[in-house]
Amino acid sequence: MNNTAPTFARQDNLKFFRTLNSRVNNYFKENNIQKTGNWKLHLKAVILFAVFLTPYFLILTLDMPFWLMLLLSIVMGVGMAGVGMNVMHDGNHGSYSNKSWINKFMGGTIYVLAGNVYNWQVQHNVLHHTYTNIPGHDEDLDAGRIIRFTEHAEWHRFHRFQHYYSVFLYGLLTFNWALTTDFKQMRNYLKRKLSYGEPKSPKILWTTLIITKMIYVSIWIVLPIVIGITWWKVLLGFFAMHYTAGLILSIVFQLAHVVDHTTNPTPNDLGEMDNTWAIHQLYTTTNFAPKNAIVNWYTGGLNHQIEHHIFPNISHIHYGKIAKIVKETAKECNLPYYEYKTMRSAVVAHFKHLRELGMKPELSV
């Protein structure tokens, strides 16, 4: 990971963001609505938490066959991913509510998803949103040696098959959160003195991490075993829940940035990027299934990644409305606005792109 942060061009000759920001602000002002969430988001939070936690309490209180327990664990994974994309995500962006304590509380739901607030805010809000798709700076592009997400990553022979095996690894995302990722990230981020918002002391951050991990393990593994559920059933159910959530989250995230349309720009020798930050987001991000009501609802607007990246402090419930403004402004400035009409076409494009990246560089086009 490159520790020297690139700088974006300051002068926008197209006046893209100034115009866009003015139009979006006027939309909220003219319609007399706030940029944060409303009753629709609150109702969605209740529904998704019910999907996530109701199966857990049923497993704890009812005597059921293992197949049903496993099925309920998968349902928990669906709810877990939904809470992450809709509630935790908006909370940690400060867009769930206009009250900071509510945002902090909703952002803190990541602890019941096996994550950590500090790590997530640095990795997502700082590194990913600031340096989107820039190799060496956006950690979402870093899958170690096992998956090659950009042409800048080192190529290995096994990458020829990555479009086949990658989907099986995607499911390990949140499982790795629970076990190792948070500890590695915290050590790395504190060493680099990275933070989001008001910095906290390393002692507080490490203590919070360790205590929340202990509570997490106690709730999801120790308690079910204590009440009499066989240990291997608990572990398999725990894995099934995480694998389901990880698979959903990984695919949703990859469709927005790792497809053939998006670019992976790098800074010049002076560490400068060609475009301003807002224009950079247009070249490195794509939408998918923008008219699909189910995808819109469940993914927390993450299928409107362009709108989210340019306006991360606006709640996702508004993305469908402001998308038209963003698209028209981009067209006026002769800038790209990438989108796949359906989720299926985006999924196909992602794995096709992985196949191309998996080819030996001198043989690829």
C-alpha positions in Angstrom: 0.0 0.0 0.0 1.4 3.3 -1.1 1.5 5.8 1.8 2.0 8.9 -0.4 -1.5 10.1 -1.1 -2.2 11.4 -4.7 -3.7 14.8 -5.2 -6.6 15.6 -7.5 -6.7 18.4 -10.1 -8.1 21.5 -8.5 -9.5 23.3 -11.5 -12.6 21.9 -13.1 -12.7 23.6 -16.5 -16.1 22.0 -17.1 -17.5 23.3 -13.8 -19.1 20.0 -13.5 -19.3 19.6 -9.7 -20.2 23.2 -9.1 -23.2 23.0 -11.4 -24.2 19.5 -10.2 -24.0 20.5 -6.5 -26.1 23.6 -7.1 -28.8 21.6 -8.9 -28.9 18.8 -6.3 -29.1 21.4 -3.5 -31.9 23.1 -5.3 -33.8 19.8 -5.6 -33.8 19.3 -1.9 -34.7 23.0 -1.2 -37.5 23.2 -3.7 -39.1 20.0 -2.5 -38.5 21.0 1.2 -36.9 17.6 2.1 -33.8 16.8 4.1 -30.9 15.0 2.6 -30.9 12.4 5.4 -33.1 9.4 5.9 -36.9 9.5 6.6 -39.6 7.1 7.7 -38.9 4.8 4.7 -35.4 4.2 5.9 -36.5 3.7 9.5 -39.1 1.1 8.4 -36.5 -0.6 6.3 -34.2 -0.8 9.3 -36.9 -2.5 11.4 -37.6 -5.0 8.6 -34.0 -5.9 7.9 -33.1 -6.3 11.6 -36.1 -8.6 11.9 -34.9 -10.7 9.0 -31.4 -10.8 10.7 -32.3 -11.4 14.3 -35.6 -13.3 14.3 -34.1 -16.5 13.0 -31.4 -16.3 15.7 -33.9 -16.2 18.5 -35.9 -19.0 16.9 -32.8 -21.2 16.8 -32.1 -20.4 20.4 -35.6 -21.2 21.6 -37.0 -23.9 19.4 -35.9 -27.5 18.9 -35.5 -27.9 15.2 -33.8 -30.2 12.7 -30.4 -29.2 11.5 -31.5 -28.5 7.9 -34.0 -25.9 9.2 -31.3 -24.3 11.4 -29.0 -24.1 8.4 -31.8 -22.5 6.3 -32.4 -20.0 9.0 -28.7 -19.2 9.2 -28.8 -18.4 5.5 -31.7 -16.1 6.1 -29.7 -14.4 8.8 -27.0 -13.8 6.3 -29.4 -12.1 3.9 -30.6 -9.9 6.8 -27.0 -9.3 7.9 -26.0 -8.0 4.4 -29.1 -5.9 4.3 -28.4 -4.2 7.6 -24.9 -3.6 6.5 -25.9 -2.0 3.2 -28.8 0.0 4.4 -28.4 0.9 8.1 -24.7 0.6 9.0 -23.6 2.2 5.7 -25.8 5.3 6.0 -25.0 5.6 9.7 -21.2 5.7 9.2 -21.6 8.2 6.3 -23.6 10.4 8.6 -26.6 10.3 6.3 -29.0 8.1 8.2 -30.3 11.0 10.4 -29.7 14.7 10.9 -28.9 13.8 14.5 -25.3 12.8 15.1 -26.0 10.4 18.0 -28.4 8.4 15.8 -25.8 8.2 13.0 -23.3 7.0 15.6 -25.7 4.4 16.9 -26.7 3.1 13.5 -23.1 3.1 12.4 -22.2 1.1 15.5 -24.5 -1.8 14.2 -21.4 -2.9 12.4 -20.3 -4.5 15.7 -23.1 -7.1 15.4 -22.0 -7.7 11.8 -18.5 -8.7 13.0 -16.8 -5.4 12.0 -15.3 -2.4 13.6 -16.3 1.2 13.2 -12.8 2.7 13.1 -11.5 0.3 10.6 -14.6 0.5 8.3 -14.6 4.3 8.3 -10.9 4.5 7.4 -11.0 1.8 4.8 -14.3 2.8 3.2 -14.9 6.5 3.9 -11.3 7.6 3.6 -9.4 5.2 1.3 -12.2 4.0 -0.9 -14.2 7.1 -1.3 -11.3 9.4 -1.7 -9.0 7.3 -3.9 -11.6 5.2 -5.7 -10.1 2.6 -8.0 -6.6 4.0 -7.6 -4.2 1.0 -7.3 -2.1 1.1 -4.1 -4.6 3.4 -2.3 -8.1 1.9 -2.6 -7.9 -1.2 -0.5 -11.0 -2.6 -2.2 -8.7 -3.5 -5.1 -6.3 -5.4 -2.9 -7.2 -9.1 -2.7 -3.7 -10.2 -2.0 -2.2 -12.5 -4.7 -5.3 -14.7 -5.1 -7.5 -12.3 -7.2 -6.2 -9.8 -9.8 -8.6 -6.8 -9.8 -6.5 -4.5 -11.9 -4.0 -4.7 -14.7 -1.5 -3.0 -12.3 -1.5 -6.1 -10.0 1.1 -8.8 -10.4 -0.1 -11.7 -12.7 0.2 -15.3 -11.7 -0.7 -18.4 -13.7 -3.6 -19.3 -11.5 -5.3 -16.0 -12.3 -6.4 -17.7 -15.6 -9.1 -19.3 -13.5 -10.0 -16.5 -11.3 -13.4 -15.8 -13.0 -14.3 -19.3 -11.8 -13.0 -19.5 -8.3 -13.4 -15.8 -7.2 -17.1 -16.2 -6.4 -16.3 -18.9 -3.9 -13.8 -16.6 -2.2 -16.2 -13.7 -2.1 -18.3 -15.4 0.6 -15.4 -15.2 3.0 -15.5 -11.4 3.3 -17.3 -11.0 6.6 -16.0 -14.2 8.0 -12.5 -12.7 7.6 -13.8 -9.6 9.4 -14.7 -11.7 12.4 -11.4 -13.5 12.6 -8.4 -11.6 11.3 -9.0 -8.6 9.0 -9.9 -6.1 11.8 -6.8 -6.8 13.8 -4.6 -6.4 10.7 -6.3 -3.2 9.6 -6.2 -1.6 12.9 -2.5 -2.2 13.3 -1.8 -0.9 9.8 -4.1 2.2 10.1 -2.7 3.2 13.5 0.8 2.8 12.2 -0.1 5.1 9.3 -1.9 7.5 11.7 -5.1 7.3 9.6 -8.4 8.4 11.0 -11.9 9.6 10.1 -13.4 12.4 12.1 -12.0 13.1 15.6 -9.0 10.9 16.2 -9.1 8.5 19.2 -6.2 7.1 21.2 -4.8 3.7 20.2 -5.6 2.3 23.6 -9.3 3.1 23.3 -9.4 1.7 19.8 -7.7 -1.5 20.7 -9.8 -2.0 23.8 -13.0 -1.4 21.9 -11.9 -3.9 19.2 -11.0 -6.6 21.7 -14.1 -6.2 23.9 -16.5 -6.0 20.9 -15.0 -9.2 19.4 -15.4 -11.0 22.7 -19.0 -10.0 23.0 -19.6 -11.0 19.3 -18.2 -14.4 19.8 -20.1 -14.8 23.1 -23.4 -14.0 21.3 -23.0 -15.9 18.1 -21.0 -19.0 19.2 -20.7 -19.4 23.0 -24.4 -18.7 23.9 -25.9 -21.2 21.4 -23.4 -23.9 22.7 -24.2 -23.1 26.3 -27.9 -23.5 25.8 -27.4 -27.0 24.3 -26.9 -26.7 20.5 -24.1 -29.1 19.3 -20.9 -27.2 18.7 -20.4 -28.3 15.1 -24.0 -27.2 14.3 -23.3 -23.8 15.7 -20.0 -23.4 13.8 -21.6 -24.5 10.5 -24.6 -22.2 11.0 -22.2 -19.3 11.8 -20.2 -20.0 8.7 -23.4 -20.3 6.5 -24.6 -16.9 7.8 -21.3 -15.2 7.1 -20.8 -16.9 3.8 -24.2 -15.7 2.6 -23.6 -12.2 3.8 -20.1 -12.0 2.4 -21.2 -13.3 -1.0 -23.9 -10.7 -1.3 -21.8 -7.8 -0.1 -18.8 -8.7 -2.3 -20.8 -9.1 -5.5 -22.6 -5.8 -4.9 -19.4 -3.9 -4.2 -17.5 -5.4 -7.2 -20.3 -4.6 -9.7 -19.7 -0.9 -9.1 -16.0 -0.7 -9.7 -14.5 -3.9 -11.2 -16.1 -4.0 -14.6 -14.8 -3.2 -18.1 -16.1 0.3 -18.2 -14.5 1.7 -15.1 -10.8 2.7 -15.1 -7.9 2.4 -12.7 -6.1 5.7 -13.1 -2.8 6.3 -11.5 -1.0 9.6 -10.5 1.8 11.1 -12.5 5.4 11.4 -11.3 4.4 14.4 -9.2 1.6 12.4 -7.5 -1.1 14.3 -9.3 -4.3 12.9 -10.9 -5.6 14.1 -14.2 -9.1 14.9 -13.0 -10.9 16.6 -10.2 -12.2 14.3 -7.5 -15.9 14.5 -8.7 -15.0 13.7 -12.3 -12.7 11.0 -11.1 -15.7 9.3 -9.6 -17.5 9.2 -13.0 -14.6 7.4 -14.6 -14.2 4.8 -11.8 -17.7 4.0 -10.9 -20.8 2.5 -12.5 -24.5 2.0 -11.6 -26.5 -1.2 -12.2 -30.2 -2.1 -12.3 -31.2 1.5 -11.6 -34.9 0.8 -12.3 -35.1 -2.4 -10.4 -37.2 -1.7 -7.3 -36.1 -4.8 -5.4 -32.4 -4.2 -6.0 -32.8 -0.5 -5.1 -34.5 -1.4 -1.8 -32.3 -4.2 -0.7 -28.9 -2.9 -1.7 -29.4 0.4 0.1 -28.9 2.3 -3.1 -25.5 0.8 -3.7 -26.6 0.1 -7.2 -26.6 3.9 -7.6 -22.9 4.0 -6.9 -22.2 7.1 -9.0 -24.7 9.2 -6.9 -23.3 7.7 -3.7 -19.7 8.4 -4.5 -20.3 12.0 -5.4 -22.8 12.6 -2.6 -21.9 10.2 0.2 -23.5 12.3 2.9 -26.9 12.1 1.2 -29.0 9.1 2.3 -29.5 6.4 -0.3 -33.3 6.7 -0.3 -32.8 9.9 -2.4 -30.5 8.5 -5.1 -33.2 7.4 -7.5 -34.4 11.0 -7.6 -31.1 12.8 -8.0 -29.7 10.2 -10.5 -31.5 12.1 -13.3 -29.8 15.3 -12.3 -26.4 13.7 -12.2 -26.8 11.9 -15.5 -28.0 15.0 -17.3 -25.2 17.2 -15.9 -22.6 14.6 -16.9 -24.0 14.5 -20.4 -23.9 18.3 -20.7 -20.3 18.3 -19.7 -19.5 15.5 -22.1 -18.5 13.2 -19.2 -19.2 9.5 -18.8 -22.1 8.1 -16.8 -21.7 4.3 -16.8 -24.6 2.1 -16.0 -25.9 -1.5 -16.6 -29.6 -1.7 -17.1 -29.9 -5.0 -15.3 -28.1 -6.7 -12.4 -27.6 -9.7 -14.6 -25.7 -7.7 -17.3 -23.5 -6.2 -14.5 -22.7 -9.6 -13.1 -21.8 -11.0 -16.5 -19.6 -7.9 -17.1 -17.8 -8.3 -13.8 -16.8 -11.9 -14.4 -16.0 -11.3 -18.0 -13.6 -8.5 -16.8 -12.1 -10.9 -14.2 -11.4 -13.4 -17.1 -9.7 -10.6 -19.1 -7.6 -9.6 -16.1 -6.7 -13.2 -15.6 -5.1 -13.6 -19.0 -1.3 -13.4 -19.3 -0.7 -9.6 -19.8 1.2 -9.9 -23.1 -1.6 -12.1 -24.5 -4.5 -9.8 -23.4 -5.9 -7.0 -25.5 
